[in-house]
Amino acid sequence: MEISKRTYSMPYSSVRKLVPYEKNAIKEGKKVYHLNIGQPDIKTPDIFYDAMKNYKEETLEYADSRGEKSLIDSVIKYYSNIDVSLEYDDVFITNGGSEALMYAFFATMDSEDELLVPEPFYTNYNSIAKLAQIQIVPIKTHSSDGFLLPSYEEIEKSITPKTKAFLITNPNNPTGAVYSYEALRSICELAKKYSLYILADEVYREFIYDDEVKHISLGTMQDVRENVIIIDSISKRFSACGARIGILATKNKEIAQMIMKLCQLRLAAPTMGQIGAAQLYKTPISYLKEVNLEYKKRRDICYESLQKIDGVFCKKPLGAFYMIAKLPVENSEDFCIWLLENFDVDGETLMMAPANGFYVNPEEGKDEVRIAYVLDCEKLKKAFNILDKGLKAYNSRNK
């Protein structure tokens, strides 16, 4: 029997590709520091669990396909605080941000259409694009300047008659780049000129660490309000990845009707997750400020540690909780596997994500890794000590 070409063509996640090696390392008694995946270790606010404990309905029913009204109301209020005006019919609750992305792809593009995405990009964009049978066209960004967006003219060269949308992740996963107002306006002007959608993945909106850097939501750009589809999630903001609650928001009424069809197809997002999420949006702002300060400390430890390791290059990331680092190796995947299989410091080793999985062409980024600084400061210091010693041992094998 044959396997469908649609699923066969989907890549494995580079974030999880090395899990079998990690499991073997753990079986051998090694402690593994996980810098490969964006799973925060920050405590989920108690208000989330309290909401579910206090849910006393006799039957756990389907939620509305659009989403629980209490959650949608909370989302609308949250967005009003960042100058994005939404109404009830503009908002949809999804099974995580990944489902919101999938729905946005399906509603805006057909088979063989093209999607422009700054590269490197979140690895699952590629998987969803393969499933939707659309083509990702990379907008090249470079580590030398901190992965900034290229000029209007340079981006325009990538637009073809098949181009249907931009996908802009701000702050960016995996690079940590935060885009300026001027860069975002270039995207908006091109979207207007060529009648393109802008899929705005703003999951890491609050995670910015320097006072002179500000997040600008594409939802605030009034002249492209019909073009923009916002993708959001509670996963990172409130450290609630396992709740699987995402948000899709659009002022485009035609697109909203198509999204509603897709929401009805899967019946509903999880009721209990939505009940908890509605309360999470009432979390005091002090929580987010404390989380932000903690991640800033972690960012600084990671960056400063990498600057001290011979042959490593990275620019200081401005947001999210990721960075791309160039290593003095030819093949970072081989090095990451070697760390798990053959190396430890006092019984401890390290797991990172090879960065070639964040490119359209897997031959690119082969000497890079994505590092997620989601562990506490002391663990990060130990992890980078392992990286430093591991690189020296790895590169001295054939000398």
ROGUTI-79754 format. One record per residue (C-alpha): z negated, y negated, x negated. Coordinates in steps of 0.5 Angstrom, whole numbers, padded with zeros to 4 digits, always signed. Layout:
N
ZYX;...
# end
This chain:
399
+0000+0000+0000;+0002-0007-0002;-0003-0013-0003;-0001-0020-0001;+0002-0024-0005;-0002-0030-0003;-0009-0027-0005;-0006-0023-0011;-0004-0030-0014;-0011-0033-0013;-0014-0034-0020;-0022-0031-0021;-0027-0037-0021;-0027-0039-0029;-0035-0041-0027;-0036-0034-0025;-0031-0030-0029;-0036-0028-0034;-0042-0025-0030;-0041-0018-0032;-0042-0020-0039;-0048-0024-0037;-0051-0018-0033;-0050-0013-0039;-0054-0018-0043;-0059-0019-0038;-0060-0011-0038;-0060-0011-0045;-0067-0015-0044;-0064-0022-0046;-0065-0029-0043;-0059-0032-0041;-0059-0040-0040;-0054-0041-0035;-0050-0048-0036;-0044-0045-0033;-0045-0046-0025;-0047-0053-0021;-0053-0049-0018;-0059-0055-0019;-0066-0052-0020;-0069-0059-0017;-0073-0057-0011;-0070-0057-0004;-0074-0062+0000;-0079-0059+0005;-0077-0062+0011;-0071-0058+0011;-0075-0051+0011;-0080-0055+0016;-0074-0056+0021;-0072-0049+0021;-0080-0047+0022;-0080-0051+0028;-0074-0049+0031;-0077-0045+0038;-0070-0043+0042;-0071-0036+0045;-0064-0035+0043;-0060-0037+0036;-0054-0040+0040;-0047-0042+0037;-0047-0049+0035;-0041-0054+0037;-0035-0052+0034;-0035-0060+0031;-0042-0059+0029;-0049-0060+0032;-0050-0067+0035;-0056-0069+0031;-0053-0067+0024;-0047-0071+0026;-0051-0077+0028;-0055-0077+0022;-0049-0077+0018;-0046-0083+0021;-0052-0087+0020;-0052-0084+0012;-0045-0087+0012;-0047-0093+0015;-0051-0095+0009;-0045-0094+0004;-0041-0099+0008;-0037-0093+0011;-0036-0094+0019;-0036-0087+0023;-0036-0085+0030;-0038-0078+0033;-0030-0076+0034;-0029-0078+0026;-0034-0072+0023;-0034-0065+0023;-0039-0060+0020;-0036-0055+0016;-0039-0048+0012;-0040-0052+0006;-0035-0057+0002;-0030-0051+0001;-0029-0050+0008;-0028-0058+0009;-0023-0058+0003;-0019-0052+0006;-0018-0055+0013;-0016-0062+0009;-0011-0058+0005;-0008-0054+0012;-0008-0060+0016;-0004-0065+0011;+0001-0060+0008;+0005-0054+0009;+0008-0049+0004;+0011-0051-0002;+0008-0058-0001;+0005-0062-0007;-0002-0064-0008;-0003-0069-0014;-0010-0068-0017;-0013-0071-0024;-0014-0066-0029;-0018-0062-0031;-0021-0061-0024;-0025-0056-0020;-0023-0049-0021;-0023-0048-0013;-0018-0053-0012;-0013-0048-0015;-0015-0042-0011;-0015-0046-0004;-0008-0049-0006;-0006-0042-0008;-0008-0039-0001;-0005-0045+0003;+0001-0044-0002;+0002-0051-0004;+0003-0053-0011;-0002-0057-0015;+0001-0063-0019;-0004-0065-0025;-0005-0072-0026;-0007-0072-0034;-0013-0075-0036;-0016-0074-0043;-0023-0073-0047;-0021-0078-0052;-0022-0084-0047;-0027-0080-0042;-0022-0077-0037;-0020-0084-0034;-0014-0084-0029;-0008-0087-0032;-0004-0093-0030;-0001-0094-0023;+0006-0093-0027;+0004-0087-0030;+0001-0084-0024;+0008-0086-0020;+0012-0082-0024;+0009-0075-0021;+0011-0077-0014;+0017-0073-0011;+0019-0072-0004;+0015-0066-0004;+0008-0070-0005;+0004-0070+0001;-0003-0072-0002;-0008-0074-0007;-0014-0071-0009;-0019-0075-0012;-0026-0072-0014;-0031-0078-0016;-0035-0077-0019;-0031-0072-0022;-0033-0065-0023;-0032-0062-0029;-0031-0068-0033;-0037-0073-0030;-0032-0079-0030;-0033-0084-0025;-0027-0088-0023;-0027-0096-0023;-0025-0100-0017;-0018-0102-0020;-0016-0094-0021;-0018-0093-0014;-0014-0099-0012;-0008-0096-0015;-0009-0089-0011;-0009-0093-0005;-0003-0097-0006;+0001-0091-0008;-0002-0088-0002;+0001-0093+0002;+0008-0094-0001;+0009-0087-0001;+0005-0085+0006;+0001-0080+0003;-0006-0077+0005;-0012-0079+0000;-0017-0073+0000;-0023-0076-0003;-0028-0071-0005;-0035-0075-0006;-0040-0069-0006;-0043-0072-0013;-0043-0080-0010;-0051-0081-0012;-0050-0078-0019;-0049-0084-0023;-0053-0085-0029;-0052-0092-0032;-0053-0099-0028;-0046-0102-0030;-0043-0096-0027;-0042-0096-0019;-0039-0091-0014;-0034-0094-0009;-0032-0089-0003;-0025-0089-0001;-0028-0089+0006;-0029-0097+0005;-0022-0098+0003;-0020-0101+0010;-0012-0101+0009;-0012-0094+0008;-0017-0092+0013;-0012-0087+0016;-0010-0084+0010;-0017-0082+0007;-0020-0076+0009;-0027-0075+0006;-0030-0069+0004;-0038-0068+0003;-0044-0063+0003;-0051-0063+0003;-0051-0058-0003;-0052-0062-0009;-0055-0069-0006;-0061-0065-0003;-0061-0059-0008;-0059-0054-0002;-0053-0050-0004;-0055-0044+0000;-0055-0048+0007;-0047-0048+0006;-0047-0054+0010;-0041-0059+0009;-0038-0065+0012;-0031-0067+0013;-0029-0074+0016;-0023-0078+0018;-0021-0084+0022;-0014-0081+0023;-0014-0079+0030;-0008-0074+0029;-0011-0070+0023;-0018-0070+0027;-0014-0066+0033;-0012-0061+0027;-0019-0060+0024;-0022-0059+0031;-0017-0053+0032;-0019-0050+0025;-0026-0051+0027;-0025-0047+0033;-0022-0042+0030;-0028-0040+0026;-0032-0042+0032;-0038-0046+0028;-0042-0047+0022;-0049-0044+0022;-0054-0047+0027;-0060-0046+0023;-0057-0050+0017;-0055-0055+0021;-0062-0056+0024;-0065-0057+0017;-0059-0061+0014;-0060-0066+0020;-0067-0067+0018;-0065-0067+0010;-0061-0074+0012;-0068-0077+0013;-0071-0075+0006;-0074-0082+0003;-0069-0085-0002;-0075-0084-0007;-0073-0077-0007;-0066-0079-0009;-0068-0084-0014;-0073-0079-0018;-0067-0073-0018;-0062-0079-0021;-0067-0080-0027;-0068-0073-0028;-0061-0072-0029;-0060-0078-0033;-0065-0075-0038;-0061-0068-0038;-0055-0072-0039;-0057-0076-0045;-0060-0069-0048;-0054-0066-0047;-0050-0071-0050;-0054-0073-0056;-0055-0065-0058;-0047-0064-0058;-0046-0070-0062;-0051-0067-0067;-0046-0060-0067;-0041-0060-0073;-0034-0060-0070;-0036-0061-0063;-0033-0067-0059;-0034-0070-0052;-0035-0077-0049;-0041-0079-0045;-0040-0077-0038;-0042-0082-0033;-0043-0078-0027;-0044-0072-0023;-0048-0066-0027;-0042-0064-0032;-0039-0065-0038;-0033-0062-0042;-0034-0061-0049;-0029-0059-0054;-0031-0054-0059;-0029-0052-0066;-0026-0045-0064;-0019-0043-0062;-0021-0039-0055;-0027-0042-0052;-0027-0036-0047;-0027-0031-0053;-0033-0035-0056;-0037-0035-0049;-0036-0028-0048;-0038-0027-0056;-0045-0031-0054;-0047-0026-0048;-0045-0019-0052;-0046-0021-0059;-0051-0026-0060;-0058-0029-0059;-0064-0033-0062;-0070-0029-0061;-0067-0025-0055;-0064-0031-0052;-0057-0033-0051;-0052-0038-0047;-0047-0038-0041;-0042-0043-0040;-0035-0044-0037;-0029-0044-0041;-0025-0050-0039;-0018-0047-0039;-0020-0045-0031;-0020-0052-0030;-0013-0053-0031;-0006-0051-0028;-0004-0048-0034;-0009-0043-0037;-0006-0045-0044;-0009-0052-0044;-0017-0053-0045;-0017-0047-0049;-0022-0050-0054;-0026-0053-0049;-0032-0051-0044;-0035-0054-0038;-0043-0055-0039;-0047-0056-0032;-0054-0059-0034;-0057-0056-0028;-0063-0054-0033;-0070-0058-0034;-0070-0061-0041;-0074-0056-0045;-0069-0051-0043;-0063-0055-0045;-0066-0056-0052;-0066-0049-0053;-0059-0048-0050;-0056-0053-0055;-0060-0050-0061;-0057-0043-0059;-0050-0046-0058;-0051-0050-0065;-0053-0043-0069;-0048-0039-0065;-0042-0043-0067;-0044-0043-0074;-0045-0035-0073;-0038-0034-0070;-0034-0038-0074;-0037-0035-0081;-0035-0028-0078;-0029-0028-0082;-0030-0032-0088;
# end
